[in-house]
Amino acid sequence: MTDAPILSVKDLQKSFGAVTAAKDINVDIPAGQVVGVIGANGAGKTTFVNMVTGYLKPSGGTIRFRGRDITGIAPRLAVHQGLTRSFQVSQVFMTLSVRQNLLSALALARRKGGALLRRIAGPELLAECDAIMARYGLTDVAEHEASALSQGSRKLLDIAMAVVSGPRMLLLDEPTSGVAAEEKFAIMDTVMSALKASGTTVLFIEHDMEIVERYVDRVLAFFSGEVICDAPPARALIDPKVRELVIGDTRAPTATTATTGQAEAAYA
């Protein structure tokens, strides 16, 4: 990890008519950091991520990625710059197998122009596909249709498809949403291990406070379009504003009540 920010957001604003969805957001994220974004529904989390990745044009402010101004960039150009994302609902081809999904993503990431018309399953792409499936724990379900996968495996496939282009930064929208409780830690262990090995900077929206505490270096807590806390999870999850406005627990934090298990129960 270096001290130089890979992502620098200054005075970011977004309004929809008279409604302010984002206000005065100032965030610097160093390369290699894992950042969790928390907040109640409508707090501005997704608006922030959508502006960073080009799905929404800011009303004001600037976004710099790897030193370049990408404010208002088109999503496909953001991917070319090394900034990719996944969505809360998995974006996979449900009637294709895991292998076919990954091969399609690899072909799009590695080829341009007429090369896209060549046979997808060439030896180089097949070898790369096998390596990705092994890294994300998908080898045993390689020939299964995406529609037949558990929600956890489908999430792994979706994230694996998002990183085939070798992004420098990945933004995830609720990576454990819909995943069975007994699967969530195994899924996140696999994802975070793979991303750490590749040196990918990660920012993810998450409602599960156990996941936040366990996997992030830093928390950005949103409320009413503003960042109300920017701190390591041990501090953020006992911050009075976060407890009241995000977690929904107005009790004074103690050694017992400040644990994420109770925080998550209160948030749910």
C-alpha positions as CSV (number, residue, x, y, z in Angstrom):
1,M,0.0,0.0,0.0
2,T,1.3,3.5,-0.8
3,D,0.3,6.9,0.6
4,A,-0.6,8.3,-2.9
5,P,-4.3,8.3,-3.5
6,I,-5.5,6.2,-6.3
7,L,-8.9,7.9,-6.0
8,S,-9.3,11.5,-5.0
9,V,-12.8,13.1,-4.7
10,K,-13.1,16.8,-4.0
11,D,-16.3,18.8,-3.2
12,L,-18.5,16.2,-5.0
13,Q,-22.1,17.2,-5.4
14,K,-25.2,15.7,-7.0
15,S,-28.7,17.2,-7.1
16,F,-31.9,15.9,-8.7
17,G,-34.0,19.1,-9.0
18,A,-34.5,20.3,-5.5
19,V,-33.3,17.1,-4.0
20,T,-29.6,16.9,-2.9
21,A,-28.3,13.4,-3.1
22,A,-24.7,14.1,-2.5
23,K,-23.1,17.1,-0.8
24,D,-19.5,18.2,-0.2
25,I,-17.9,14.7,-0.4
26,N,-14.2,14.8,0.0
27,V,-12.4,11.5,0.0
28,D,-8.8,10.3,-0.8
29,I,-8.3,6.6,-1.0
30,P,-4.7,5.2,-1.1
31,A,-3.8,2.4,-3.5
32,G,-4.4,-1.0,-1.9
33,Q,-6.9,0.1,0.8
34,V,-10.1,-1.7,1.4
35,V,-13.0,0.8,2.2
36,G,-16.5,-0.1,3.4
37,V,-19.3,2.3,2.6
38,I,-22.3,2.2,5.0
39,G,-25.5,4.1,5.4
40,A,-29.3,3.6,5.5
41,N,-31.2,3.4,2.2
42,G,-31.2,6.7,0.5
43,A,-28.1,7.9,2.4
44,G,-26.2,8.6,-0.8
45,K,-23.9,5.5,-1.0
46,T,-25.0,4.3,-4.4
47,T,-25.1,7.8,-5.8
48,F,-21.5,8.2,-4.7
49,V,-20.4,5.0,-6.4
50,N,-22.4,5.8,-9.5
51,M,-20.6,9.1,-9.9
52,V,-17.2,7.6,-9.4
53,T,-17.8,4.9,-12.0
54,G,-19.5,7.2,-14.6
55,Y,-23.1,6.1,-14.2
56,L,-24.1,9.5,-12.9
57,K,-22.7,12.9,-13.9
58,P,-21.9,15.0,-10.8
59,S,-23.5,18.4,-10.4
60,G,-20.2,19.7,-9.0
61,G,-16.8,18.8,-7.8
62,T,-14.0,16.6,-9.3
63,I,-13.1,13.0,-9.4
64,R,-9.5,12.0,-10.1
65,F,-8.3,8.4,-10.6
66,R,-4.6,7.6,-10.8
67,G,-3.9,11.3,-11.2
68,R,-6.4,11.8,-14.1
69,D,-9.6,13.9,-14.0
70,I,-12.4,11.4,-14.8
71,T,-15.3,13.6,-13.7
72,G,-18.3,12.6,-15.8
73,I,-16.4,9.8,-17.6
74,A,-18.5,7.2,-19.5
75,P,-18.6,3.8,-17.6
76,R,-16.9,1.9,-20.5
77,L,-14.0,4.5,-20.5
78,A,-13.7,4.1,-16.7
79,V,-13.1,0.4,-17.2
80,H,-10.3,1.2,-19.7
81,Q,-8.8,3.4,-17.0
82,G,-8.7,0.5,-14.6
83,L,-11.9,1.3,-12.5
84,T,-14.6,-1.4,-12.5
85,R,-17.6,-2.4,-10.5
86,S,-20.1,-5.1,-9.8
87,F,-23.8,-4.6,-9.0
88,Q,-26.1,-5.7,-6.2
89,V,-27.9,-8.0,-8.6
90,S,-25.4,-10.3,-10.3
91,Q,-24.8,-9.4,-14.0
92,V,-24.2,-12.8,-15.5
93,F,-25.6,-14.7,-18.5
94,M,-28.0,-17.1,-16.7
95,T,-28.3,-19.7,-19.5
96,L,-24.5,-20.0,-20.0
97,S,-22.1,-22.1,-17.9
98,V,-19.6,-20.6,-15.5
99,R,-16.8,-21.3,-18.0
100,Q,-18.8,-19.7,-20.9
101,N,-19.6,-16.6,-18.8
102,L,-15.9,-16.1,-17.9
103,L,-14.7,-16.8,-21.5
104,S,-17.1,-14.2,-22.8
105,A,-15.9,-11.6,-20.3
106,L,-12.3,-12.5,-21.1
107,A,-12.8,-12.2,-24.8
108,L,-14.4,-8.7,-24.4
109,A,-11.6,-7.6,-22.1
110,R,-8.7,-8.9,-24.1
111,R,-9.8,-8.4,-27.7
112,K,-10.7,-5.4,-29.9
113,G,-12.2,-4.8,-33.2
114,G,-12.3,-7.8,-35.6
115,A,-10.5,-10.0,-33.1
116,L,-13.8,-10.2,-31.2
117,L,-15.1,-12.4,-34.0
118,R,-12.5,-15.1,-33.5
119,R,-13.4,-18.3,-31.7
120,I,-13.7,-17.5,-28.0
121,A,-12.3,-20.8,-26.6
122,G,-8.7,-20.4,-27.8
123,P,-6.0,-22.1,-25.7
124,E,-4.7,-18.9,-24.1
125,L,-8.2,-17.8,-22.9
126,L,-9.0,-21.3,-21.7
127,A,-5.9,-21.4,-19.6
128,E,-6.6,-18.0,-18.2
129,C,-10.2,-18.9,-17.5
130,D,-9.1,-22.0,-15.6
131,A,-6.8,-19.9,-13.5
132,I,-9.6,-17.4,-12.6
133,M,-12.0,-20.2,-11.7
134,A,-9.4,-21.7,-9.4
135,R,-8.7,-18.4,-7.8
136,Y,-12.4,-17.7,-7.1
137,G,-13.4,-21.3,-6.1
138,L,-15.5,-22.0,-9.2
139,T,-13.7,-25.0,-10.7
140,D,-16.1,-27.5,-9.4
141,V,-19.1,-25.7,-11.0
142,A,-17.3,-24.8,-14.2
143,E,-19.9,-26.5,-16.4
144,H,-23.0,-25.5,-14.4
145,E,-25.4,-23.0,-15.8
146,A,-25.3,-19.7,-13.9
147,S,-29.1,-20.2,-13.2
148,A,-28.3,-23.3,-11.2
149,L,-25.7,-21.8,-9.0
150,S,-26.2,-20.9,-5.3
151,Q,-26.4,-17.1,-4.8
152,G,-22.9,-17.2,-3.2
153,S,-21.4,-18.9,-6.3
154,R,-23.2,-16.5,-8.6
155,K,-21.8,-13.6,-6.7
156,L,-18.3,-15.1,-7.0
157,L,-18.8,-15.5,-10.8
158,D,-20.1,-11.9,-11.1
159,I,-17.1,-10.5,-9.3
160,A,-14.7,-12.8,-11.2
161,M,-16.2,-11.4,-14.5
162,A,-15.7,-7.8,-13.2
163,V,-12.0,-8.3,-12.6
164,V,-10.9,-10.1,-15.8
165,S,-9.7,-6.8,-17.2
166,G,-7.2,-6.5,-14.3
167,P,-8.7,-3.3,-12.7
168,R,-6.6,-1.2,-10.3
169,M,-9.8,-0.5,-8.3
170,L,-13.0,-2.4,-7.9
171,L,-16.2,-1.1,-6.5
172,L,-18.7,-3.7,-5.2
173,D,-22.4,-3.1,-4.4
174,E,-23.4,-5.2,-1.5
175,P,-21.2,-8.3,-2.3
176,T,-23.0,-10.4,0.4
177,S,-26.6,-9.3,-0.5
178,G,-28.8,-12.4,-0.8
179,V,-26.0,-14.8,0.3
180,A,-26.9,-17.3,2.9
181,A,-25.5,-16.5,6.4
182,E,-23.4,-19.7,6.4
183,E,-21.8,-18.7,3.1
184,K,-21.0,-15.0,3.6
185,F,-17.6,-15.3,5.3
186,A,-16.3,-18.0,2.9
187,I,-17.4,-15.9,-0.1
188,M,-15.7,-12.8,1.3
189,D,-12.6,-14.7,2.3
190,T,-12.3,-15.9,-1.3
191,V,-12.9,-12.5,-2.9
192,M,-10.7,-10.5,-0.6
193,S,-7.8,-13.1,-0.8
194,A,-7.9,-12.9,-4.6
195,L,-8.1,-9.1,-4.7
196,K,-5.4,-8.7,-2.1
197,A,-3.1,-11.0,-4.2
198,S,-3.6,-8.8,-7.2
199,G,-3.1,-5.6,-5.3
200,T,-6.6,-4.3,-6.2
201,T,-8.0,-1.3,-4.2
202,V,-11.5,-2.2,-3.1
203,L,-14.5,0.0,-2.1
204,F,-17.7,-1.8,-1.3
205,I,-21.2,-0.9,-0.1
206,E,-22.3,-3.2,2.7
207,H,-25.2,-3.4,5.2
208,D,-23.7,-6.3,7.2
209,M,-21.7,-4.8,10.0
210,E,-19.9,-8.1,10.7
211,I,-18.6,-8.0,7.1
212,V,-17.6,-4.4,7.5
213,E,-15.6,-5.0,10.7
214,R,-13.9,-8.1,9.5
215,Y,-12.7,-7.0,6.0
216,V,-12.3,-3.3,5.7
217,D,-9.4,-1.0,6.7
218,R,-11.7,2.1,6.7
219,V,-15.3,3.0,6.9
220,L,-17.1,5.8,5.1
221,A,-20.5,6.4,6.8
222,F,-23.1,8.3,4.7
223,F,-26.2,10.1,5.9
224,S,-28.4,12.4,3.9
225,G,-25.8,12.6,1.1
226,E,-22.9,13.5,3.3
227,V,-20.0,11.6,4.8
228,I,-20.6,11.8,8.6
229,C,-17.7,9.5,9.6
230,D,-14.4,8.5,8.0
231,A,-12.5,6.2,10.3
232,P,-11.2,2.7,10.9
233,P,-14.1,0.3,11.7
234,A,-13.2,0.0,15.4
235,R,-13.8,3.7,15.7
236,A,-16.5,4.2,13.1
237,L,-18.9,1.5,14.5
238,I,-18.9,3.2,18.0
239,D,-19.2,6.7,16.7
240,P,-22.3,8.3,18.2
241,K,-23.6,9.7,14.9
242,V,-23.0,6.3,13.1
243,R,-24.8,4.4,15.9
244,E,-27.8,6.8,15.8
245,L,-28.1,7.5,12.1
246,V,-26.7,4.4,10.4
247,I,-26.9,1.5,12.9
248,G,-30.0,2.7,14.6
249,D,-28.8,2.1,18.1
250,T,-28.9,5.1,20.4
251,R,-27.5,3.3,23.5
252,A,-24.1,4.4,24.7
253,P,-21.5,2.0,23.4
254,T,-19.9,-0.4,25.8
255,A,-17.5,-3.3,25.5
256,T,-20.5,-5.5,24.8
257,T,-22.8,-3.4,22.8
258,A,-20.1,-2.1,20.5
259,T,-19.5,-5.5,18.9
260,T,-20.5,-5.9,15.3
261,G,-22.8,-8.8,16.0
262,Q,-25.1,-6.5,18.1
263,A,-24.5,-3.6,15.7
264,E,-25.7,-5.8,12.8
265,A,-28.7,-7.0,14.7
266,A,-29.7,-3.4,15.5
267,Y,-29.1,-2.4,11.9
268,A,-31.2,-5.2,10.4
